Structure formats: structure tokens, C-alpha cells
Amino acid sequence: MQRIMIMGSSGSGKSTLARQLGEITKISAYYMDGLRFTSNRMEIPKNEFRAKQTEIVAKESWIFEGNSLGTMAQRMERADTVVFIDYNRYFCLYRVFKRRIQILKKPRLEMPDDWIDKVEWEFIKWIWNYPKRTRPKIIEAMNTSGKQIYHLKSRKQVRAFVEMMIEMYL
């Protein structure tokens, strides 16, 4: 495993898993939101974001965390492994609210230094609609990719995957 995609709903633990895998494998992890947003929650122009992703995807090894369907094909083409964390929407919403409370006034590690998480209505709707709007597209892309797929549906499966990676890389 040299090029790993990690996808899943917001609140599924993609960033946490990317950090863990980066520590285990010594492969650099890249975070979609960290690349796409600047300070003050401003989104960079799409062409700049695509250029950043193209530069990263061309590297020999990477862990790429995030869902962006508009650029998924490029990552999928170069990936050798796809990890899909597939938790239900209630659990993901719970974790988003929990994360927000835990990091009050502190940035997430993968975000710009002055980033402050906000749980806004649009974000809640995105998580709520993820199983019907985004999940099927990811499932279809995974199923037709020919890549090594890890479809993780529980915390127990995620822990087992991490343990497998530790054993593989030690």
C-alpha cells in the first residue's frame, strides 16, 4: 500500500484514520479540507485546488483523506487502496457535535491555524443526505475501480484494520 484513499461521511473518522495510517506507514497524509480551505473559512478557486491535488497524486506515495466527488476519479486512478468508512448518519452527526465541543476555539490539526469548526445547518444537511447522495457514488466508484477495497462499517472493523496495518508495517 503506497497510495491510499480514505473516504466517508463527515464525522466518520477519516482524518483520525489518515493520521494513524501516516504514523504507521510513514506515508504523508493529505486532507481534502485542509487543501481546499484557507484561513477565515474561504474556499480556494477550484483550479488551484485541482492543481494541488494533481501535484500530490503524482507522488510515489500518499494517504489522501476526503470525499470531493469532482476530483475523486483522479485520486482513484492513482490509488492502490481505498478505505471507505461507512457509518450511519446518526453516529456521524453525534461525532461532529462531539468534536465541536471537544475542540472549542481550537483548530483541527488538518485545517488552517485560525480555523474554527462550525456546525451549520448546511453541514448537518450534507451529513444527513450523505447516505443517499454521496455514498452510492463512492460505492459505485469503488466497485468498478479494481483497487484493494476496505469497506469498514463499524468501529470494530476500523480498529481491526488499524491493527492489520500495524502488523503489516512493523
Secondary structure, 3 states (H helix, E strand, C coil): CCEEEEEECCCCCHHHHHHHHHHHHCCCEEEHHHHHECHHHCECCHHHHHHHHHHHHCCCCEEEECCCHHHHHHHHHHCCEEEEECCCHHHHHHHHHHHHHHCCCCCCCCCCCCCCCCCCHHHHHHHHHHHHHCHHHHHHHHHCCCCEEEEECCHHHHHHHHHHHHHHHC
